[in-house]
Amino acid sequence: MNQKPLRISRRTALGAGLALSLGGGNAFAQAAKYGPGASATEIKLGQTMPYSGPASAYGTIGKLHQAYFKMINEAGGINGRKINLISLDDGYSPPKAVEQVRRLVEQDEVLALFQTLGTPSNSAIHKYVNGKKVPHLLLATGATKWGDPKNYPWTMGFNPSYAAEGAIYARYLLKTKPNAKIGILYQNDDYGKDLLKGVEDTLSGPNAKMIVSKVSYEVTDPTVDSQILTLQGSGADTFINITTPKFAAQAVRKAWDSGWKPLHIVNNVGASVGSVLVPAGLDKSVGLLTMQYYKDPNDPQWKDDPAMLEWRGFMGRYYKEGDPKDASNLYAYITAQLMVQILKQCGNDLSRENVMKQAANLKNIKLPLLLPGMSINTSPGDYFPIEQGQLARFTGTLWQGFGELISTDAR
């Protein structure tokens, strides 16, 4: 996945609205300081992605990152340094993730890890990378434990906290359907259990009886058909679907085909129109609820939005094989923008310590593909970059947001 950059003029990249990624005039005013993987010409980043295996739908994220950094490099890079992203396949397997991350740290000597994907994989490398003092940044997972700077100061997530997302769904049900009979399907790992905990903690005490059935699945399972039939048989009239894309699509399709028509809530990571709802059947997805925090590329209200036009232009030029309906590609673009912002803030100090310091000092960063009114803020005591979201309902063609922005603050 590590490809040589193409050539394009700086003017072209600036025309795409990439001013945030280019270095300032005073970038070299200080004496250069370099950690492993950084030099006067290069910034070496590493990541693992599930290019194969049960979560391979997410592989498009790493491919877009490669394309985005290629564009940045063609515009001159970050303060004259080209980004070299080494993106390796871990098959969504924790042992494989450990093997690949050890290679990235010990052999490739990357400056930082960026957007390593999946709660199980990141859990497997969590202690190792902190012991090695390698920045472990903007993880593509929303597990609450990624926001623990006291015990794991080198790890910072990106996604909203799964526990907070679960709590939002539970609070919505308490308000709108207090007599709901809830059935829950969840992935049997830290990711699934974290979001489940957010639901259960909110529905504690007398409200705990609202949950009438909980069933789990393993990522190695071929389907979740039997789990859906179990939930249907429980008498549940509300379904909280805590799954990754392959299984989310199966669950949506099976619930519909079996004649079960509950109020169906699907978690954000399994709500992409392109990789989940199209395979499941758009007609079978009408009425689904989720939480979102960035603009839906399928929503016509953003058709002429400057940031969306910029993103579509990027897709057409740099990632033609990518699906513009797949929200994972828009998500990847946002995370790459934020990584560029962190590197830009580093100026001429490309030490691992300063990379982490800058990641923990993001102040009112407004990335234009986030929902209006949202900004990114971090501090040495707050490692949660995204702490807002909005509920949305699927109309059959797009996710339609409703209500106000909701806090997902997990602290």
N, C-alpha and C positions, 0 to 999 in steps of 0.2 A: 504493500500500500504506500510505500515511501517513494514518491515519484519526483522527477526533476521538474522544476517550475517551467511554465511556458513564459513567453515574453509579451508584455503589454505596457503601454505607456502609463506614467504616473497620472497623467491627465484623465485617462479612462477610469481609473479607480476612484479618483476624486469625484468624477461625475457620478459615480455610483453611491456617493454619500459616505465615503470611507475616511473622512478627515480625522475621525477619532483614532484611526489606526496608525496614522503617520506621525513620525517623531517631531517634536518641537525644536525650535532653533537653538535652544540652550541645552540640548540633550548631551552634548559632549563638553559642557563647561566643567564638569567634575572629572576627576581621574577615574578611568575605567576600573571596574571591579567585577571579576567573573567567578562564578561557581562552575561546577561540572556541567558540561553541555552548553556552555556559553562562550562566545569569543567575539572578536571585533566584527565577524562576518556572519555568525550563526547563533540561533537560539534553538536548542534541541529539546523537543517535548516528546513524551511518550504516552501511549494509551493502550488499553485492551478493549476490544469490541467483540460482540457475538456475531461474527461474520458467518458462522455456522451454528448449528444446534437449535434448540427450541425457541430461542429468542432472536433468531436471525433477522427478523423484520426490523430490528433496531440497528442492523449493520449499516443502513443508509446514513445514520448519524455520523459515523466515522468517515464515510466516503465524502459527505458534504464538508466535514472539517478539512479534509485534504484539499478539496476544491477551493474552499474559502482562503486557506493560508496560501495557496498557489496565487490567488488574486492579490493578496497582500504583498507577497514577494515580488510580483510583477510591478507593483507600485513603489518598490524600494524597500519593502520590509518595515521593521520597527527600528527607527533610528539607524537605518542602513544595514540592519542585520536581518538575514532571511530566516524564517521559521522552518524548521525541519521537524515535521511530525512523523514519528515512527508509530504506526498503528498496527497492532498485532491481534490475531484472532485468538480468543479464549474459549469459544464454543459455549459460553455461558456456564463454564465449568470452573468452580473455585480452585481445584488443584492445577488446572491449566493456567488460570489467571496468576496464581502464585509463581509458576514457572516462567511465564512471560514477563511478569513485572520484575522478577529477579534479573532477567536478561536485560530489561530496559535500564535498571538501576546499576547493575554491576558490570555489564559488558558495554552497552550503548552509552552509559553514563549521562542520562538525560538530566536536564536542569530541573524539570518538574513533570509530574503526571497530570494529564488533563482529560477530564470527562470519562474516566474509566467507568464502564457501564455495569450496573446490576448490583443489587444489595448483597447477594451471596458472594460474588467475586470480590467486591470491595471489603466485605467483612473478613475475607480470607487474607487480604494483604494489609489490613488496617494497622496492626501492631508492627509489622515489618517496616512499612514505609515511615512510620513515626519514629521507630528505632533508628532508622537510617537518616532521619531528618530531611526527607525529600518532600517538597510541596506536593500535596495530593489534592488537586484543585477541581472545583466545580463538578463534583461527582454526578453522574447521570443516574441518580437514585434519590429518593426523598426520605430515607431512613432518618429518624430523629437523632440517632447517635452521631451523625456527621457534624452536628453542631455542638461539639463538646471541646472547646478550646483549652479548658483546664487540663483534661487528661490526654487529649489528642490534638495538640496545637498545630500539627502539620496537615490536618485533614479538614476540608471544607466542602460541603455539598453545594448543589445548585437548586434542585427541585424543591418546591414547597414540602414541608414535613408531611410524611404519610399519616402520622398520628393526627396532625392538625386537620388534614383533609378528611380523615374518617370522622373526626369530631364535627366538622362542618355538615357532613351528610346526616349525622345523627341529630344535630340541632335542627336541621331543616325538617326532618321527620317528626320530631317532637312538636314543632310549631304547626306543621301542615297536616300531619297524619298521626296523631298521638295514639291511635288504636291500631297502628300497623302491626302486622304479623310478619316479622322480618326473617328472611332466609339469606345466609351469607355463604358465598363461595370465595375461598382465598388460597393463594399459593402458599404451600407449606414451607416457608423459609422466613428469614428476618423481614423481608419486604412485606409479605402478606400478613404476618403476625403484627407488624408495626401499625399498619392501617387498621387491621381488626381491633387492635387495642384502643385506637382512637375512638372507634365506634362504641366499644364496650365500656370504656371509661365514662363516656358521655351518657350512655344508657345504663347507668348504675342504679343501685337501690331498687325501688319499685318498678322503674322503667326497664330493668333487665329482662323482665318477662316478655317484652316486645320481640326479643330474638327467640324464634321458635326452632331454628335449625341452623347449624354451622357445619359445612363440609369443606374439606381441603383437597388439593390435588398436588401431585409432584410434577416437576418440570419434565420428567421423563415419561409421563403418562401420554398415551397417544391422543386421547380425547378426554373431555369432561362431561360426556353425554350422561353417564350414570349418575354423576353428582347433580346434574340439573334435574333428573328424574326424581332423585331423593328429595331435593328442595321442593319440587312441585308437590310431591306426596305429603310434605309436612303441613300443607295448608297455608304456606306463606303467601301473602298478597303483595309483598314488597321484597325486592331482590337487590342486595348489594353485591356487586360483581368486582372482586379484587383480583384482577388477572392481567397478565401481559398479553400482547396483541394476538398471538396464535390462539390462545385459550379464550380471550375475550370474544373473538369472532365466533368460535365454536359455541360459546355460551349463549350469545345473542341469537344465533341461528337455531340452536336446539330448543331454547325456551319457546321461541315462536312456533317452530315446527311441531312441538309437543302439545300446543294449545294452551300453554301457560302464559298468561298475560298480566304479570305483576307490574307494579311501579318499579322500573328497572333503573338502578343507579350503577354506572360503570366508572371505575376510577380513572383519573386523568391519563395515566400511562397506557391505558387500554382503550382510549377513546378516539384514536385517529380515524378520520373518515377513510383515508386511502388504504391503510394497512389493517383496519378492523371492520369498519361498517360496510365498505364495498364488498369484501369477501363474505361477510355475514348476510348481506342483502340490505340495501337501503330501505326497502319497504318493511323489513323486519326490525328496523332500528328506530322507527318513528316513536317519539315520546321518551327515549332514553334521556337520563339526566347525568351530568358530570360537573366537574369544576374545571375551569380553564383560567389561564393567566396571561396568555398571549393571543394575538389576533388569529382567527381561524382563516386559513388561506382559501377556504371554500365559501366564505361569507361575502355576498355581493356588496355589503356596506363598506368593505375595504377595497373594492375593485380599483378605485382611483386614488387610494391612499398612497402618498409618496413612498413610504417605507415598504409597502407591499409591492409597488411597481419596481422599486429597486431590487427587492428580493426575487421577483419573477425574472427581471433582467439578468440577475446573477445566475439563476437556475438555467435560463436559456443559453447562457454563454459558457458557464463553467461546469454545470452538472446536468447535462441534457438527458442523461439516462435516469435521473431522479424524478420521482413522481411529485408534481406540485400540489396534488391533493393530499399527500401524506404530511400531516402536521409534524412528524418527526424531523422533516427536513427544515421546516421553519424554526423549530426548537433548536436544532443544531446550529443554525445560522446565528441565533441569539447568543448561544453559549460561546461560539467562536468570537463574536464581537466583544463579549465580556473578557475573554482571555486576552485579546488584543489590548483592551483597555488596561488590564493589570500590567502587561508587559510595557506598555507605553509609560505608565506611572513609574516604572522602575528606573527610567532614565538610563544612566550609564552604570548603575549598580545592578548587575545581573547575578548577584549572589542568591543562593537559595533562601537565605534569611530575609533579604529584601523583597524577593518575590512573595513570600508569605506575608510580610509586613504590608505590602501594597494590596494584596488580596483582602486583608483585614482592615483596609482603610478606603473602601469604596464609598463615596459620598454623593448621594442624590444622582446616581447614574440613570439617565433616562434613555433606554434603548427603545427605538420607535416601534418595534414590533410587539412590545408588551402592551397590555390593555391600557387605554388612556387613564392617566392619573397615577400609574404605577411608576415607581423608581426603585433602584437597587441601593441598599445601604448595608455596610458591614462595619464592624468595629472589632477590636481585640477580644471583646466579650460577647460578640454576636456574630456567629458564623452561619447565619441563615440569610442568604442574599435575597430570596423571594419570600415575602411574607404577606402577600395579598392574592386574592383570587375572586372569581365570580361564578355563580352557578349558571348552567346553560342547559337548554333542552334541544334535542335533535328533531328537526322538522321533516326529515326525509331527504333533505339536500344539504343542510348545514346545521351547525351548532348555533343556537340563538341565545345569547346571554340575557339574563334577567336579574333584577335586583341590583343592589349596590355592591361595590367591592367589599370583600369580607376579609378580615384579618386572619392569617394563618400562623401568627406568632406562636411558636412551639416552646418558647422559654417559660 
